[in-house]
Amino acid sequence: MLALGLFSVSATLLVLIDVLWVQLLNAVFLAFIFQLFVFIGHDSAHRQVTRSVRNNDRIALLFWNLLMGVSKSWWFGRHNRHHAKTNRVDEDPDAELWFLCFSEEAACKKRGTERLLLKYQVFLAPLLSLYPVVLRYFTFRFLVWVKGSDVGEVPAPQRYSPLEVSLVAVHFLLYFGLLFYVLGVWQAGLFALIHQGLWGLYYASVTATNHKGMPVLGKGDELDFLHQQVITSRNVKSHPVVDFLFGGLNFQIEHHLFPTMPRNKLKEAQTIVRPFCEERSISYCETGLLESYRDIMGSLRETSLVARESLAQDGVGN
């Protein structure tokens, strides 16, 4: 498997090369590899890797818990809610982030510091580099601290909880143990900062194009499955490089319509889905990569204006 092969190369470089600039490049390389792990973990969540549910779960435990230090049960529960309630305010856990907002309805609900931050949210996008920290924070809450409804997720199956805790613990022991042993304290810290930060930005750059800046549905918007999944999703135009770097998730519309379909079949499915939607006047969004990011930034600016107007009415700020 390509991802594990590249991971072996990175680990070998870490152990054998005692040159700082090489290790910093290795940290960048490892950030790319971790996102490949995410794609495989995502595919296992959708039962795409093998026909066996048990084997898909084993693969998920390997990639999410052991290799990335993230609870597979927490991530599965969150992701399933996202697919069921795509881009619905207060129902889709991926629709909003605490410091970024993509709909006027959600922006108007913000209060205090959160609403003040919305004024400048266009400039806060680099904070997405902290996404790995967020993943581990919710992993800790889910597996160790509080579970189930207290964190708004589906409870982990009891038969997996002790195993998941153990695998996550092993991940951090190996990750930081090896870094500190090979590189020393400050170089290990620098390596981890670059690795985790760039992985977070890569993770966000892929997932943001899927739904951010697309129509956000309120509780009163009743749509059938087809319309909900198509109009809230965005495809990024296919290119061999884009398809690889996005793990096939640039075919987001097809993925949401057929979530168990393997990624290598999504492009073929598009040749059926797009004309089907066009014949029925269902909005089918496909843009270039740069255009998708431009649309996302435009959405952030629009909701920032809503926050500014709201604060001005309350007499806060200028």
TATAVEN-V819683 format. One line per field, one symbol per residue. ss: DSSP state (2 for helix, 1 for strand, 0 for the rest). A space follows every 10 residues. Layout:
ss = ???
This chain:
ss = 0222222222 2222220002 2222222222 2222222222 2222200000 0022222222 2222222200 0222222222 2222000100 0000001001 0002222220 0222222200 2222222222 2222222222 2222200222 2000000222 2222222222 2222222222 2220222222 2222222222 2222222222 2000001000 0000222222 2001110002 2222200000 0222222000 0022222222 2222222220 0000111022 2222222222 2222222222 22200000
